[in-house]
Amino acid sequence: MNFSVNEAVEVLERTPLVLNQYLSGLSAGWLKCNEGDDTWNAAEVVEHLIEAERNNWIPRLEVMLQEGEQHSFPPFDRFAHLKSSAETSIEQKLIEFKTIRTQNLTRLRELVDPDVHLDMKASHPDFGKVNVRELLSTWVVHDLTHITQITRVMAERYRKDVGPWEQYLGILNK
């Protein structure tokens, strides 16, 4: 096993900074492009990350640590952010994400003793028994997945513009 709480936090605390540097100040053309029907644009990905910060990682961790193996996680609606009608700027979304993430990392540090808690379990609605190590590892890889998704979506915007170089641009051939 490769998991380390401290190394996980290294990535988790950087994600808001990466997204801020990457997306803040970009035009709507970059922020609203997607890969086609039923796909998300960069702004929607950030909204999804905010929703996960509010209703996924820490609430589920608290169930695992406080209620234990006999209890199930609260369900997480991965598409809840699409139901919101509030239109905010990308800068506002990024500030909100950073604020909630900072609070969640503080809470993570308060809750988890790596020598005691990593093997504690709860029941996932789809996967059955999962442990703290798996949940926290998934949180990190979830961030990396969505950073990659944003990059791929943005690259797709210029697919037809790169001409014959498309064959050499791996991100367009995934």
N, C-alpha and C positions, 0 to 999 in steps of 0.2 A: 504494500500500500504506500502511496506517495503523499497522502493528505497530511497537511499541517495547518492548524488554525492560523498561525502567524503568517504563513505564506498565502493562505486564502485571503486574509485581510489585505495583504499587499496588493492583490488584484482588485478586490472589492472597493478599496478606498481610492483607487486610481480611475475607475470607470467614469465617475462624474467629471473628472478632469479631462480625460480622453474625449468624452462626448462634447464637453464644452469647447475644447480647442478645435474639434472636428466640425461642429455644427453651428456654433454661435456666429451670427453675422452672415450666414449663407442666404442666398436668395431663395425665393419660393420654388424656383425651378429645381433646385437641389433637394429641398426639404419635402416637396410634395410628389416627387417622381416615385414610381413603384415598378414592380415587375409584371404588372397586368392585373386582371380581375382577381379580387379576393386576396391581394397581397398588401403589405403595409409599406408606407413610406417612412422616412427617417423620423418625422415628427410623431407618427403613430407608434413607432418602436419606443421612443422615449416615453410616451404616454403609457405604454404597456409596462415598461420598467418601473414607472411610478406606481402603477397599480400593484405590481408584484411587491414593491417595497412596503406598501400599505397593508396588503392582505395575504401575502404568501409566506415569505421567509421567516420573519420573526414570529408571527402568530403560530405558525406550524412548529417552530422551535420551542415555543412556550408550551404547546400541547405535549410535545415529547418529554420535556423536562419536568413539567408540573403534573401532568396527568398520566403519562406513561403508556405502556404497551397496549393496554386495554382500550385506549381511546383512539378515535379517528380524527384525522385532520379536518379542519373546516374545508369545504370545497373552494377551489380557486377558479374563477372564471377568467380564462386567458384572453377573452375577447371583451371584457367589461369596458375597457377604455374606448372601444368603438361606439358605445352607447352614449357617451358624454357629448353634450352639444356645446359645451363651453369652449370657445376659441381663444387660446392664449398664444403668445409669441413663443418661439423656440427658446428664447432667453428665459422667459418665465418658467417654462417646463424644465429647463436645465437647472435653474435655481431650486425649484421644488424637488427635483430628483436628488440633487446634492444635499439639500437640507434633510430629507427623509433618510437618505443613505447614511449620513453622518450620525443621525440619531440611532439608526439600526445597528451600526457598527459599535456604538457605545453600549447598546443593549446586549449585543452579542458578547462583548468582552465581560459584561457583568454576569451573564448567564452561564457561559460555557467554561468549565474547567477541563482542558483537553485530557487530563489524566483520569477523569471520572466520567465524563458525559458522552464521549464520541460513539459508544456502542448502545446508548439508550435508544429505544424504539417507540414508534407509534404506528398506527395503521393508516396507510394512504388509500384514498377511495378507489384507485385503479390498480395500484401495485402491491397492496398488502403491506406487510411489515417492512419498514425502512428505518435506518438509523440516522443519528445526528451527523455522522461523518458523510453519509450519502447526501443528506439534505444540503449541508454546507458546500460540499464539492459541486453539487448541482447548481447552487447559487453562483459560484465562480464561473462554471462553464456556461451557464445561462447568459451571464454578462458577455462572455467572449463570443457566444453564438450571435447575440444581437449586435455587437460591434461589427462582426463579420457580415451580418445581414445588411446593415446600413451601408457598408462599403460596397457590397455586391449590388444593392439597389441603385446606388449612385453611379456605379460603373455601367450598369445597364442603360442608363440615360444616354450614353454616348456610343452604344453598341454599333449603331448604323453609321456613326461619324468617323470611326477609326479605320474604315476601309480594310485593306488587305492585312493590316496588323492584327486584326481580331484573332487570327490563328495563334498569335504569340502571347496573347493576353489571357492568361489562365483564368482570371476571375470571370471572364465572359464565356468560358468553356466548362463551367461547373454545372 
